[in-house]
Amino acid sequence: MNIQAGPAGNGVPQLTLDDVTVRGAYFPDIPRILPHERVFPIQIGSEMFKLRYERLPWDGQFLFSRAPSYFSQFFEQQLASDPDAQVRTLYIDRDPVTFRDIARHLQGYYVSPEDAGQYVRLFADAQFYSLPKLISQLYESDFYIFIGGTHFRIPRDIFSNPGDSSNFFGLNLSVNFTKSDELFPGLPREGLLRPPSIAPANVPNHSPETFKELLHVLRGYPIQIRNEEHRQELLQDCRYYNLRCLEQKLIPHSISYNLRRDRHEIVIRIEDIKPSRITFRQEIYQPNQTPPPDAPVGFVVYGRPWVDDEDYELVVEIGGETTKFDRKDMRVEFVGQTNRRITNFLQRIADKLNLATTQPLGLQMMAQAQQAAAAAAGAAGSGLPPSPGNTPLSEDRVKVRIDCDAHIILDGEEVEWVPWVPYGGNEDDGSIVSEDRLIPGNAYQLNLPNIPPPPRPSSGGSPNVVSWAPPHPPASHQQTSPLQNRAHPPPPPRPLKRRRGRQGREWIIKRGQWRVRVQRTSNSDGKGGMEVVLCAVKLEAFSGELGRNMGRVFLA
């Protein structure tokens, strides 16, 4: 290496490169595949680029410094026979605008695409030119995508939560692009004139406004859920983009501290429960305390995956009018999808308690055979229907418990829970506190308490014989002939109050919140000595068709 003074004689040293210096210690980390001092002309489309080897970075990752690249192979073949020969120009029919960014990258600048279109052009050309450093940089950069015609640049670190990392955007990048040594999978590298066209990532049928709200939440900001339809839009896109952690944050739930029970509780719908987080927490009694026979062994606890670090006592909400409640037997029956979810839910609890299934082996084999036959025929629903009775913790109808602290709304009115008592000798009727009674022989309704009227001696009979007689109606309600009192018509009749009547044995529960309790069975019935009891917290129910019709509304 020679050190010479500058042209102005200012004493600034200038470096003159020769082969000895280049091959020696000046560029020790750059392999000498091509002469470092040569300039190589490359024409991209209609624009000429001249790249000098010695100006490239020294990290061994770019253009000629990491062979074999598209460029090094071309020029190496020319100089193989005569290193001092004139280098021919490399002509490539590609976009010169895109190559300007590649040239900046080769000079050491950081290249950042502006949109999804530029991103795929850079990625395709980086693969075509065999530039591994640029490929790796683009592969690990932000996500570029069009959603509903709107362009989004999404920072990769916004999906830092474990439940959001394996999302739609990363999977889309893995499918359409590759980081492996095989540049274009399925295509031969030799003789490839140009890389195949790759369309930018595009989701045309989803709302960009909804996705902006999801990004707002992912950045850590709160969001105001306007109504249930708005929540469902957010959850639908969360599931589409596979943002599982964000989905758990947006599902309807409530976490609170119950001071009376001295524990935290979570209220969540049965369809939103993930089986992986269902667990059991045993009740702890004092050493000198003897629990009663029906005392709970423990309660089911739950925590949302990827969100909650601890588990809370579970209060499960079951809606959709899929619950039939028998007031006499104190058991509930579930129908439809709710029955399947409850069966899986109870089986998961049984697995946590290490209880074996009680379904007979013959039924298990029959169910498996029918499910296999249905799958082969492409049919659904041919297997045995799910039932809580096939789990070790329940019969076909699940046992329930309703205490006086349960809040009950029956036929739109708040009522106090009263255990089943047959009314009037009819097994299909029950009693309700403050029940209205219809006085016989009258066409009007009196709101009397449940205390019967005092007995009176019957006329002409023994004084020890009593009979029940309704009181005489008020004068204002006595029937009069249309020909009487024309000048003074009778006052209008008293408005009739809706007669609730006597309540039936079966209720249809529209919505219910239940605390899930595990206790020992009172008798040995082959259920493993344990059973699940649903303890009512809040119920909204119908006693009959009238109560359901009251909740109907006319179409707008």
C-alpha positions in Angstrom: 0.0 0.0 0.0 1.3 3.4 -0.9 0.5 6.6 1.1 0.7 9.8 -0.9 -0.2 13.4 -0.2 -3.4 14.8 -1.7 -3.5 17.0 -4.8 -3.6 20.2 -2.7 -0.6 19.1 -0.6 -2.7 19.2 2.6 -1.0 16.2 4.0 -4.1 14.0 4.0 -3.0 10.5 3.2 -4.5 8.8 0.2 -4.6 5.0 -0.2 -3.5 3.4 -3.5 -4.8 -0.2 -3.8 -2.7 -2.8 -5.5 -3.2 -6.5 -5.8 -0.7 -7.2 -3.0 -2.6 -5.0 -0.6 -6.0 -6.3 -1.5 -4.9 -9.9 -1.3 -3.0 -9.2 1.9 -4.4 -7.4 5.0 -6.5 -4.5 3.6 -9.6 -6.6 2.9 -8.9 -9.8 4.9 -12.5 -10.8 5.3 -13.7 -10.5 1.7 -13.0 -13.6 -0.4 -11.2 -12.9 -3.6 -13.8 -14.3 -6.0 -13.5 -11.3 -8.4 -10.8 -8.6 -8.6 -11.6 -6.0 -5.9 -10.4 -3.1 -7.9 -12.5 -3.7 -11.1 -15.7 -1.9 -12.0 -18.5 -4.1 -13.2 -21.2 -2.6 -15.5 -24.8 -3.9 -15.1 -27.7 -2.6 -17.2 -31.1 -3.1 -15.6 -33.8 -2.3 -18.2 -32.8 1.0 -19.8 -30.6 2.2 -16.9 -26.8 1.5 -16.5 -25.3 0.8 -13.1 -21.6 0.5 -12.3 -20.7 -1.3 -9.1 -17.1 -1.3 -7.8 -16.2 -4.3 -5.7 -14.1 -2.4 -3.1 -17.1 -0.1 -2.2 -19.2 -3.0 -0.9 -19.6 -3.7 2.8 -17.1 -6.0 4.5 -19.6 -8.2 6.4 -19.4 -10.9 3.8 -23.1 -10.8 3.1 -23.6 -8.8 0.0 -23.4 -9.1 -3.8 -19.9 -10.4 -4.9 -18.7 -10.9 -1.4 -20.9 -13.9 -0.9 -20.8 -16.3 -3.8 -22.3 -17.5 -5.8 -24.7 -14.7 -6.7 -26.3 -13.9 -10.0 -23.7 -11.2 -10.7 -20.6 -13.1 -9.6 -21.3 -16.1 -11.7 -21.7 -14.0 -14.8 -18.5 -12.0 -14.3 -16.5 -14.9 -13.0 -17.0 -16.9 -16.1 -15.7 -14.0 -18.2 -12.5 -13.5 -16.1 -11.8 -17.2 -15.7 -9.6 -17.4 -18.8 -8.1 -13.9 -18.9 -8.3 -11.8 -15.6 -7.2 -8.6 -17.5 -9.8 -8.9 -20.2 -12.4 -6.2 -20.8 -15.6 -7.0 -18.9 -18.8 -7.2 -20.9 -21.9 -5.5 -19.6 -24.5 -7.6 -17.9 -28.0 -7.0 -19.3 -31.0 -7.8 -17.1 -34.6 -7.2 -18.2 -35.9 -6.0 -14.8 -37.2 -2.9 -13.2 -34.5 -0.2 -12.8 -36.5 1.6 -10.0 -36.4 -1.5 -7.9 -32.7 -2.1 -8.6 -32.0 1.4 -7.3 -33.1 0.3 -3.9 -31.0 -2.9 -4.3 -28.0 -0.8 -5.2 -28.5 1.4 -2.1 -28.6 -1.8 -0.1 -25.3 -3.0 -1.7 -23.8 0.4 -0.7 -24.7 -0.2 3.0 -28.0 1.7 3.3 -31.1 0.3 5.0 -33.8 -0.2 2.5 -37.5 0.1 3.6 -40.3 -0.6 1.2 -43.1 1.9 1.0 -46.0 -0.5 0.4 -46.9 -4.1 -0.3 -46.3 -3.8 -4.0 -42.7 -2.5 -3.5 -42.1 -5.2 -0.9 -42.9 -8.1 -3.2 -40.8 -6.6 -6.0 -37.8 -6.2 -3.7 -38.2 -9.7 -2.3 -38.6 -11.3 -5.7 -35.5 -9.5 -7.1 -33.5 -10.2 -4.0 -34.2 -13.9 -4.5 -33.5 -13.7 -8.2 -30.1 -12.0 -7.7 -29.3 -14.4 -4.8 -28.8 -11.6 -2.2 -29.3 -13.5 1.2 -28.7 -10.4 3.4 -31.5 -8.5 1.7 -33.7 -11.5 1.8 -33.2 -11.9 5.5 -33.8 -8.2 6.1 -37.1 -8.2 4.2 -38.2 -11.5 5.8 -37.7 -10.0 9.3 -39.1 -6.6 8.5 -42.6 -5.2 9.0 -45.7 -6.8 7.4 -47.1 -5.1 4.3 -50.7 -5.9 3.3 -53.8 -4.5 1.7 -57.0 -4.9 3.7 -60.2 -3.8 2.0 -58.3 -1.6 -0.5 -56.3 0.2 2.3 -52.6 -0.3 2.7 -51.2 -1.3 6.2 -47.7 -1.5 7.4 -47.7 -3.5 10.5 -44.7 -3.6 12.9 -43.7 -7.1 13.6 -43.2 -6.5 17.3 -46.8 -5.6 17.7 -47.5 -9.3 17.9 -45.3 -9.9 20.8 -47.8 -11.8 22.9 -47.5 -15.6 22.5 -51.1 -16.1 21.4 -50.7 -13.5 18.6 -47.3 -14.6 17.2 -48.5 -17.4 14.9 -50.9 -15.1 13.0 -52.3 -14.8 9.5 -49.5 -12.3 8.4 -46.6 -14.5 9.4 -48.2 -17.6 7.8 -48.9 -15.6 4.6 -45.2 -14.6 4.5 -44.1 -18.2 4.9 -46.3 -19.5 2.2 -45.6 -16.8 -0.5 -41.9 -16.2 0.3 -39.1 -18.4 1.4 -35.9 -18.0 3.4 -34.3 -21.2 2.4 -31.5 -21.8 -0.1 -34.1 -22.8 -2.7 -35.0 -19.5 -4.2 -38.2 -20.4 -6.0 -39.4 -23.7 -4.8 -40.5 -25.9 -7.7 -38.7 -23.9 -10.4 -35.2 -24.7 -11.8 -32.6 -22.0 -11.1 -30.7 -22.6 -14.3 -32.2 -20.9 -17.3 -34.7 -18.9 -15.3 -35.0 -15.7 -17.3 -37.0 -13.8 -14.7 -38.7 -14.7 -11.3 -42.4 -15.6 -11.2 -44.8 -12.8 -10.4 -45.9 -12.6 -6.8 -49.1 -10.7 -5.9 -49.0 -8.5 -2.8 -50.8 -9.7 0.3 -54.4 -8.7 0.0 -57.5 -9.3 2.1 -60.3 -7.6 0.0 -63.4 -8.8 1.9 -62.6 -7.5 5.3 -63.2 -4.1 6.8 -60.1 -1.8 7.2 -61.9 0.2 9.9 -62.3 -2.9 12.0 -58.6 -3.8 11.5 -57.5 -0.3 12.6 -59.4 -0.8 15.8 -57.6 -4.1 16.3 -54.3 -2.5 15.8 -55.3 0.2 18.3 -55.9 -2.5 20.9 -52.7 -4.3 20.0 -50.7 -1.1 20.7 -52.0 -1.2 24.3 -54.9 1.3 24.1 -58.4 0.6 25.5 -61.4 0.3 23.2 -65.0 1.1 23.7 -67.3 -1.7 22.7 -70.3 0.1 21.3 -72.8 -2.9 21.2 -72.8 -6.6 20.7 -72.7 -6.3 16.9 -69.5 -4.3 17.2 -68.0 -6.9 19.5 -68.8 -9.7 17.1 -67.1 -7.8 14.2 -64.0 -7.5 16.2 -64.0 -11.1 17.3 -64.7 -12.3 13.8 -61.6 -10.6 12.4 -59.5 -11.7 15.4 -60.4 -15.3 14.5 -59.7 -14.7 10.8 -56.2 -13.2 11.5 -55.6 -15.8 14.2 -55.0 -13.3 16.9 -55.9 -15.6 19.8 -54.6 -13.5 22.6 -56.4 -10.4 21.4 -59.6 -12.5 21.0 -59.4 -13.5 24.7 -59.2 -9.9 25.7 -62.3 -9.0 23.6 -64.7 -11.9 24.5 -67.5 -11.0 26.9 -66.3 -11.6 30.5 -66.2 -10.0 33.9 -63.6 -10.4 36.6 -64.4 -9.2 40.1 -63.5 -9.8 43.7 -66.3 -11.4 45.8 -65.7 -10.0 49.3 -68.3 -12.4 50.9 -66.6 -15.5 49.5 -63.1 -13.9 49.7 -62.0 -14.9 46.2 -61.9 -13.6 42.7 -64.5 -14.7 40.2 -64.7 -14.7 36.4 -68.0 -14.8 34.5 -67.7 -16.1 31.0 -69.9 -17.8 28.4 -69.7 -21.6 27.9 -68.9 -21.2 24.2 -65.9 -19.0 25.0 -64.3 -21.5 27.5 -61.0 -23.1 26.4 -60.6 -26.6 27.8 -56.9 -26.2 28.4 -57.4 -23.7 31.2 -60.2 -25.5 33.1 -58.9 -26.7 36.4 -60.2 -27.7 39.9 -59.5 -26.0 43.2 -60.1 -27.9 46.4 -61.9 -26.3 49.3 -59.7 -26.0 52.4 -61.3 -26.5 55.8 -59.9 -25.8 59.2 -58.5 -28.8 61.1 -61.1 -28.4 63.8 -63.9 -28.0 61.3 -66.1 -30.9 60.3 -67.7 -30.2 56.9 -71.3 -31.3 56.4 -72.0 -34.3 54.2 -73.1 -32.1 51.3 -70.2 -29.7 51.6 -68.4 -29.0 48.4 -65.1 -30.8 47.7 -64.1 -27.8 45.5 -65.0 -25.5 42.7 -64.0 -25.2 39.1 -61.6 -22.3 38.4 -60.6 -20.8 35.0 -58.3 -18.3 33.5 -58.2 -16.9 30.0 -55.3 -18.4 28.0 -52.5 -16.0 27.1 -54.1 -13.2 29.2 -54.7 -14.2 32.8 -51.7 -15.2 34.9 -53.9 -16.7 37.6 -57.1 -18.7 37.8 -60.4 -17.4 39.1 -63.5 -19.2 40.4 -65.7 -19.8 37.4 -69.2 -18.6 36.9 -70.3 -20.0 33.6 -73.1 -18.3 31.6 -75.4 -20.5 29.5 -77.8 -18.8 27.2 -79.8 -19.3 24.0 -82.9 -20.9 25.6 -81.1 -24.3 25.6 -81.8 -25.3 29.2 -84.8 -27.1 30.6 -85.1 -27.0 34.4 -87.2 -29.5 36.4 -88.1 -27.8 39.7 -89.2 -31.1 41.3 -86.1 -33.2 40.5 -83.7 -30.1 40.7 -82.0 -31.1 37.5 -81.4 -29.4 34.1 -81.3 -30.8 30.6 -79.3 -29.1 27.8 -80.1 -29.3 24.1 -78.3 -28.6 20.9 -74.7 -27.4 20.9 -74.9 -26.5 24.5 -75.4 -30.2 25.4 -72.2 -31.0 23.5 -70.3 -28.1 25.2 -71.5 -29.1 28.6 -70.5 -32.7 28.0 -66.9 -31.7 26.9 -66.8 -29.3 29.9 -67.7 -32.0 32.4 -65.3 -34.5 30.8 -62.5 -32.0 31.1 -63.2 -31.6 34.8 -63.2 -35.4 35.2 -59.8 -35.6 33.5 -58.5 -33.0 36.0 -59.9 -35.2 38.9 -58.4 -38.4 37.3 -61.8 -40.0 37.0 -62.3 -42.7 34.4 -65.2 -42.5 31.9 -68.4 -44.3 32.8 -69.5 -44.9 29.2 -69.7 -48.7 28.6 -67.0 -50.1 26.4 -69.6 -51.3 23.9 -71.1 -47.9 23.5 -67.6 -46.4 23.1 -66.7 -48.8 20.3 -70.1 -48.3 18.7 -69.7 -44.5 18.8 -66.2 -44.7 17.3 -67.4 -47.0 14.5 -70.4 -44.8 13.7 -68.2 -41.7 13.7 -65.7 -43.4 11.3 -68.5 -44.5 9.0 -70.0 -41.0 9.0 -66.6 -39.5 8.2 -66.1 -41.9 5.4 -69.6 -41.2 3.9 -69.2 -37.4 4.4 -72.2 -37.3 6.7 -72.4 -35.5 10.1 -74.3 -36.3 13.2 -74.5 -40.1 12.7 -72.6 -41.0 15.9 -74.1 -41.3 19.3 -75.3 -38.0 20.7 -73.2 -36.5 23.5 -74.6 -36.6 27.0 -73.4 -35.5 30.4 -74.4 -39.0 31.6 -71.4 -40.4 29.6 -69.0 -38.5 32.0 -68.1 -39.6 35.5 -69.6 -36.5 37.1 -73.2 -36.4 36.2 -76.3 -38.2 34.9 -78.0 -37.3 31.7 -79.6 -34.4 33.5 -77.2 -32.3 35.5 -77.9 -31.6 39.2 -78.5 -28.0 40.2 -78.7 -26.1 43.5 -80.7 -22.9 44.0 -80.4 -21.0 47.3 -82.2 -18.0 48.5 -79.4 -15.7 47.4 -80.0 -16.6 43.7 -81.4 -13.7 41.6 -84.4 -15.1 39.6 -86.4 -13.3 36.9 -89.4 -15.3 35.9 -91.7 -14.2 33.1 -90.1 -10.7 33.4 -90.7 -10.3 37.1 -88.3 -10.8 40.0 -89.4 -13.7 42.2 -88.1 -15.3 45.4 -87.1 -18.9 45.1 -89.5 -21.4 46.8 -88.7 -25.1 46.6 -91.1 -27.4 44.8 -94.4 -27.9 46.6 -97.3 -29.7 44.8 -100.2 -27.2 44.6 -103.8 -28.3 44.9 -102.9 -32.0 44.6 -101.8 -31.5 41.0 -98.2 -32.7 40.5 -97.8 -30.5 37.5 -98.4 -27.2 39.4 -96.2 -25.4 41.8 -96.3 -22.5 44.2 -94.8 -19.1 43.9 -94.6 -16.4 46.6 -97.3 -13.7 46.3 -99.3 -15.7 43.8 -102.4 -14.1 42.4 -105.6 -16.1 42.8 -108.8 -16.0 40.8 -111.9 -15.8 42.9 -114.5 -18.4 41.6 -117.7 -17.2 40.2 -116.5 -13.7 39.2 -115.2 -12.3 35.9 -112.7 -10.0 37.6 -109.3 -10.4 39.2 -108.7 -9.8 42.9 -105.1 -9.4 44.2 -105.4 -11.4 47.4 -102.6 -12.9 49.5 -102.1 -16.6 49.7 -103.9 -16.8 53.1 -107.3 -18.5 52.6 -110.5 -16.7 53.8 -111.8 -17.8 57.2 -114.4 -20.6 57.2 -118.1 -19.8 57.9 -120.9 -22.2 59.0 -123.0 -23.4 56.1 -126.6 -22.3 56.1 -129.1 -25.0 57.2 -126.4 -27.4 58.2 -124.5 -28.4 61.2 -122.4 -25.7 62.9 -119.4 -28.0 62.7 -119.5 -28.2 59.0 -117.8 -25.3 57.1 -117.8 -24.3 53.5 -115.7 -22.1 51.3 -117.7 -19.2 49.8 -116.3 -16.3 47.8 -116.9 -12.8 49.2 -119.7 -10.8 47.5 -118.3 -8.6 44.8 -118.4 -4.9 45.2 -121.4 -3.0 44.1 -119.4 -1.4 41.3 -118.8 -4.8 39.8 -122.2 -6.3 40.0 -123.9 -7.3 36.8 -126.7 -5.0 35.7 -129.2 -5.3 32.9 -128.7 -3.1 29.8 -132.3 -1.7 30.3 -131.5 -0.4 33.8 -129.9 2.9 34.7 -129.9 4.3 31.2 -129.4 7.8 32.5 -126.7 6.7 34.8 -124.6 4.0 33.1 -122.4 1.9 35.4 -118.8 3.0 35.9 -116.2 1.4 33.6 -115.0 -2.0 34.8 -111.8 -2.2 36.8 -108.8 -3.0 34.5 -107.9 -6.6 34.6 -104.5 -7.4 36.0 -102.5 -10.1 34.2 -103.1 -13.4 35.9 -99.8 -15.1 36.5 -101.5 -18.2 37.8 -99.9 -21.3 39.2 -96.4 -22.0 37.9 -95.5 -25.3 36.2 -92.9 -27.8 37.1 -90.7 -27.1 34.2 -89.0 -23.8 33.4 -87.1 -22.8 30.2 -84.1 -20.9 31.3 -83.3 -18.2 28.7 -80.0 -17.2 30.4 -78.3 -18.5 33.5 -75.1 -18.0 35.4 -73.9 -21.0 37.4 -71.1 -21.6 39.8 -69.6 -25.0 39.2 -69.3 -27.0 42.3 -67.9 -30.5 42.8 -69.2 -32.6 45.7 -69.3 -36.2 46.8 -72.3 -38.3 45.7 -74.8 -39.3 48.4 -75.0 -42.9 47.2 -72.7 -45.2 45.2 -73.9 -45.0 41.7 -70.8 -45.8 39.8 -69.9 -42.2 39.2 -66.6 -42.3 40.9 -67.9 -40.8 44.1 -68.0 -37.3 42.7 -70.6 -35.2 41.0 -70.9 -31.7 39.5 -73.6 -29.4 40.8 -74.5 -26.2 39.1 -75.2 -23.6 41.7 -77.5 -20.8 40.4 -76.2 -17.3 40.6 -78.6 -15.5 38.3 -81.4 -16.9 36.2 -83.8 -15.5 33.6 -86.5 -18.0 32.9 -90.0 -18.6 31.4 -92.6 -20.7 33.1 -94.6 -21.3 29.9 -95.4 -20.0 26.5 -97.0 -16.9 27.9 -93.8 -15.8 29.6 -91.9 -16.3 26.4 -94.4 -14.4 24.3 -94.1 -11.5 26.6 -90.5 -11.1 25.5 -91.3 -11.0 21.8 -91.2 -7.7 19.9 -92.8 -6.7 16.7 -90.6 -6.5 13.6 -89.5 -3.0 12.8 
